[in-house]
Amino acid sequence: MGNAGVEAVLNVTRMLKTVAAARAFETARDVPDRTPGQSQFNMRQAMGLDPRVGKALSRLALRRSGSFSWAVADPASSSFIDPGEIEPAIAGIKRDGYYVFKTPAAEHLVKAILAYAEQVPCEARGAGTPPETYPRQDPAAGRYDIHEEQALGSAEVQDFATDPAMALISQRYLGQPVVMDEVAFWWTTTKKAEDADLNAQLFHQDRDRLSFLKFFMYLTDVDTNTGPHVYVRGSHRNIPWSLRADGRRSDEAVRDAGLWDNVTELTGPAGTIMAVDTIGLHKGKTPITSDRLALENEFATSLFGMDYERPPFEPTQLVRRRYVEMPFVLQRYSSALSS
Ligand SMILES: O=C(O)CCC(=O)C(=O)O
């Protein structure tokens, strides 16, 4: 048997171990603080067998019953998603792996989030320097991350993070209850194109959890020159063997695999919202003419997988109400809400 054959056999074993580990994680009396490193590795490797493996393992391992875990607040109360777009979004993600909402977020929300990002501390990725206000006029790094704890200092970010329509779309698309498992908020700049690997600007799959869906919102206008999110249409269902190993893939590799016609740049004005199944191949494009600010949240069927946070923050009244209505989805925020 060649190396590829041995690896495939190992991955089948890793798949079985992942189901057992995810089940143990879920049935523990309290949700564990973290997943052991070996289990995280097994999961990532097993997910290389096929892009649909994570979802299948999630369904096998996690069998929740009862209405508690399905509860979501009224999706019509969303500040970001038009309820009329819920069904088209689910159909679009199933078909293409992503959906760009036709109705952008209201201007006052976009302005408030952008203004917040311009003054909150963020971290220059890879620089090893202390957090600082984003040096917008003269950035030195290719990506500046605003960590979740800081991001949640904005009432509008809290609103986005706890959006009930996004939770509902995720449940319906994934076919299982979901937990909101991370908030990311970052600038990408025209600098340090050579750090493309570090800054997620080479094609890759996300394998941090078994089954998940992300929502992105642009806070700056995004065209082909200002750092669009790029997705290989249909790669949430099928990825050629040559591209399945865990790690980054060059444009050349995607072209050589015959997928270039499926490569789609997701562009739109500030306020554009997208749902993206990032188990498919995707990347950020390095901005050429000006920077991009993006806000993202993720809903996953379990916290099993990558280390997760329970960030401290001062919840708004809206988030307090939503927590009462969807405590399972917002479980990571339970300690912030009870303090
Ligand atoms: O910046 C983007 O559009 C993509 C980011 C990404 O893929 C990541 O952070 O893993």
The ligand as an SDF file (V2000), in Angstrom:
LIG
                    3D

 10  9  0  0  0  0  0  0  0  0999 V2000
  -10.2430   37.2260    5.1490 O   0  0  0  0  0  0  0  0  0  0  0  0
  -11.0030   36.4230    4.6080 C   0  0  0  0  0  0  0  0  0  0  0  0
  -11.8880   36.7410    3.7980 O   0  0  0  0  0  0  0  0  0  0  0  0
  -10.8680   34.9510    4.9230 C   0  0  0  0  0  0  0  0  0  0  0  0
  -10.3500   34.7090    6.2880 C   0  0  0  0  0  0  0  0  0  0  0  0
  -10.1850   33.2690    6.5990 C   0  0  0  0  0  0  0  0  0  0  0  0
  -10.4020   32.4120    5.7810 O   0  0  0  0  0  0  0  0  0  0  0  0
   -9.7170   32.8630    7.9250 C   0  0  0  0  0  0  0  0  0  0  0  0
   -9.4880   33.7260    8.7890 O   0  0  0  0  0  0  0  0  0  0  0  0
   -9.5740   31.6350    8.1410 O   0  0  0  0  0  0  0  0  0  0  0  0
  1  2  2  0
  2  3  1  0
  2  4  1  0
  4  5  1  0
  5  6  1  0
  6  7  2  0
  6  8  1  0
  8  9  2  0
  8 10  1  0
M  END
$$$$
